[in-house]
Amino acid sequence: MGACRAMRAWAVSHPAEFEWIFASPVSGTQHQPDSARHQAGLRFENVFIDMIVEVWNTRPFPVPELDALPQGLPEQLHAYSRLIDRRLPPEAVHQMDFVLTDMQPLYEQCLSELSGMLGLAPEP
């Protein structure tokens, strides 16, 4: 949870940099496996993947096979994953300023719910 909080804190305090890194269009040459940008992205994502694998190894949960899901759900999940890959956290780009002046409590509630779903002890 500490990594999630640190990433959010950085994104909120550096919205321009966050948007530049995570929302900038990437040209075809930068998608090549040997490009510097692609390699940097892999190093960055491995930080989070390593933590996710650690959680999975200590608290695995059942995951159904895609063909066991209700008809249409795999396609919806795929479409959703493409959508969220292109979205920024609303507070990093001030999309929710008109509704919430402080998103920290909502963020902490989401972390608490995720911790519970994964069987992790909540961190203060």
Secondary structure by P-SEA (a helix, b strand, c coil): caaaaaaaaaaaacaaaaaaaccccccccccccccaaaaaaaaaaaaaaaaaaaaaaabbbbbccccccccaaaaaaaaaaaaaaaccccccccccccccccaaaaaaaaaaaaaaaacccccc
